Amino acid sequence: MAKSMAVDLGPYGIQVIVVSPGPIYTKAEEAPEDLDRRAATLLRRMGRAREVAHLLAFLASDYNTFMTGNEVVIDGGRIISRRPDPEEITRGEV
């Protein structure tokens, strides 16, 4: 969808970027250590809301002048990890 929207909106100078976050801990600044350790990411921890915020700040800033029609995955390698998600994440509790 981002690609077709970028084709339509690019001539008007509108950038289209999809952000796909992975397991992001949002209840506090730091995730509980045991949950972090069991996270199914390649970085062996859950993401933090501030990390997604930093990405969004860049995408919305004047520094992002030539990016459109893209999907940015910010998931610590979860999409390519072979580890299962902790039950709390599967149940939607975090």
Buried (B, 14 or more C-beta within 10 A) or exposed (E): EBEEBBEEBEEEEEBBBBEEBBBBBEEEEEBBEEBBEBBBBBEBBBBBBEBBEEBBEEBEEEEEEEBBBBEBBBBBBBEEBEEEBBEEBEEEEB
